Amino acid sequence: MRARIALVAGIGIGYVLGARAGRESYEKIKTQATNVWHDPKVQEGIKATEETIKEKAPVVAEKAKEAAATAADKTKGAAATAADKTKAKVEEVKETRAEHKVEKAAEKAVKDAPADVISDPATAPEAEGPAVS
């Protein structure tokens, strides 16, 4: 509807500005536009449109509010999910690091441990001698 009104207005303005007759054409168009605007059918249409807008505005506003709330909930849910995934990944990395530290400590302990002597159960421990490094 707005596009049609804009088109008609644009055509009218273009005609008036481009017309060679000038003022006479302008007055004629102005009179016709005024007559159309004040026509009871046009005024009824305007009133009906205003009433429809007044009736539908609360419904549209409520739907917009609901849509905004739904979008906000989805955004919060996505953010919470991302935060949970991040926390889980951080815990996984911490556990992996702890396991790696334990493995390194175990390797170092094995490396630094004195060489073990295999003993013969038939021989007394004092007779076996010192451990060889």
Sequence and secondary structure as in RCSB ss.txt:
>XXXX:A:sequence
MRARIALVAGIGIGYVLGARAGRESYEKIKTQATNVWHDPKVQEGIKATEETIKEKAPVVAEKAKEAAATAADKT
KGAAATAADKTKAKVEEVKETRAEHKVEKAAEKAVKDAPADVISDPATAPEAEGPAVS
>XXXX:A:secstr
 HHHHHHHHHHHHHHHHH SSTHHHHHHHHHHHHHHHH HHHHHHHHHHHHHHHHHHHHHHHHHHHHHHHHHHHH
HHHHHHHHHHHHHHHHHHHHHHHHHHHHHHHHHHHHHS       TTS HHHH     
